Amino acid sequence: MDQVYQNILVPMDGSKNAKLALEKAVAVAKRNHAHIDLLNVLDTRSVTYNYAGMSDGSITYQLVGEAKDYLGSLVDHLRTTDSFTDVDIHIRLGNPKTVISYDFPQDHQVDLIMMGASGLSTVQRALMGSVTSFVNRNAAADVLVVRTPMDTEE
């Protein structure tokens, strides 16, 4: 019996690997008549560190606006290029590891998380740890880690 997925979470961080994951998620969603949630998590640890002393909220507001524009452009692309419309965007503040592994899936009944192999540089992974590795080990939902582009030959 084939596994059928209804709610697919695709964390988006602007990386090439995240875009590969989105491409594959659309294919899986079309086959399963599933819904996709695009999620951008603004890491409060890096916001605090990179913008120390600017606590008036304007930096967070600006980052949320940029994330909304980024995710909106992805949705527009999906609608025009892939004719895929069953997608919502979400922006959360917090630790990406816990938001992607626990918080968001619980709130949205996610049954599949599709994410890129890594969105961080080697140095960032060494300092913060791989979000993908953490999610893969801890999420209750199935996790598919995408490393390769779509096969364009049918």
N, C-alpha and C positions, 0 to 999 in steps of 0.2 A: 504494500500500500504506500502510495506517495505521500510525503509530508506536504500539507497545504498550509501556507502562511497567510495571515489576514492583516497583520500590522507590522510593517517593516520600519525599523529605525535606522536612519543613515546620518551619523554624526559628520558634520561638515566643518573643516578647519581651514579651508582654502588650499589645501595641498593637492598635488597631482593624484596621490593615492586615494584621497577622499572622492575626487571626481570619478576615478575608475570604479570605486564602490557604488557611486550613484548610478553610473551607466548599467552596471550589473543588477542593481536593485530594481531599476525600472523594468528590466527583462523579467526578473522573478515576479515582480508585482503584476505585470501584464499576464503572465501564465497563471497566476493564482487569483486574479481579480482582487488584489490586495491594495491596501492603503499604505502610503509612504509618509513618514514624518521626518522632515529635515531638521536637524538640531545643531545649533551652534552654541557651545558652552564658553562663556567668557570666564576665564580662569581668574578668580578674585585674588589669588596669590600673586599672579604676575601683574595684575592691574595695580595692586597695592605697592609692589616693589618698583615697577616702572614709572609710576606716577605719584610717588611719595610726596606728600605736602600739598597735593591738589585734592582736597577732600570735599570740595563743594558739590560733587556729583556731576559736574559738567563733563568730565572725562568718561564716566560710565555712560552717561546719556549719549555722548558722541560715539562710543564703541557699540552701543546697542543699535544706534542708527545705521552705522556702517554694516553691522551684522545683518540687519533687516534688509538693507539694499543688496547685499551679497546673496542672501538666501532668495530674495525676490527675483533677482536676475536668473538664478538657477531654475526657479519655478517657471518663469517666462520661457526659458530655453526648453524645458520639458514639454510645455504646452505647445510650443510652435514646432519644435524639431521632432519630438517623439509622440505627439498627440496624447500625452499623459497628463491627466488633470486631478487624479485622486491623491493629492499631496498637500500637506500643511507645513508651515514653517514655525519653528519654536526657537526662542533664545532664552537661555538660562544663565544665571550667575552662580558660580560655585566651583568646586573641584571637578574637572571633567571626568575623572575616574569614577567617582561615586554617582554623579548625575547620570552618566551613560549606563553604568552597571546596574544601579538600583533605583534611583528616584524616578527618572523619566519612564523606564519600562513598567514600573508599578502603576504609575498614574495613567498610562496610555495602553495598557494591555499588550505590550510589544511581545511578539513571539519570534522575531528574528532581528538581529542587529547585524547590519552589513557595514563594515568599515575598512578603511585603507590600512595597509600593513603598518604605516607610520607616517605621522604628519610632522614629527619633530626632527631636528638635526641630531647628530650623534651626541653633541655636547648637551643639548636640552634633554635627551633621553637619559644621559648619565646623571644629570642633576635632578630631574623630576620623575624619572621612570617612565616607561612606555605606557601610555593610556591603553593602547590596543592590547598589550599583554595583560594588563590588569583586568580589562573588560572580558577578555577571553577566559581568564581564570575564574572570575567572580560572578558574571551575569547569570541569572536563572534562565534567560532565553537562549536559544541557539545563537551562535556567533559565527559569522562567515567573514574571514579576513581576506580581503582582496589584494592581490599582488600583481595581477596581469590585466592587460586591456581585454576588451571584448573581442572574441573571434569574429571578424567581419564576414567570413565566408559562411554561407548558408548551405 
